[in-house]
């Protein structure tokens, strides 16, 4: 049985975002977004790896306060087809995919990337643009500043990329959800 969060009379309740992700970089980025937006975002990093499923998500959330406005997000790289197939079967969650890797989303804060690239190429491009100062699993101050100030440009660029191709990311869906919650549009 799930416990319910209840809004006080006359107050609006913000949703709680549950973000299940596969790696340290995704976790670091979600923690950065949580500090930026000051919303209830719980990140559940790679504790399940490729065995993520609807039952695990429900089991993880069991006994925790929940509300009908809460949303589940699955933030994964789209480079492993087997995991991608499994994620697409979880219909109760919003799938946030980056192909080849999440660093593509970071790269879109610097430039318009339309040509296919490998994960290694993406990391190299990001490293070159971030003054040779990028390391997976961390978000340094220089990158934080880009992620903060060029978020709208990156969202516009990601919307123009064809879904399910290389390169592509729909991280803008998560950003839009956070923006809507911050503005009270739900």
Protein Blocks (a to p, Z undefined) as FASTA:
>chain_A
ZZdddddehiacddddddddfbfklmmmmmmmmmmnopacdddefklmmmgcfklmmmmm
gopacdfkbccdddddfkbmklmmmmmmmmkbccddddfbfklmmmmmmpccfbdcdfkl
mmmmmmmmnoopacehiacfklmmmmmmmmmmmmmmmmmpcghiacddfklmmmmmmmmm
mnopZZ
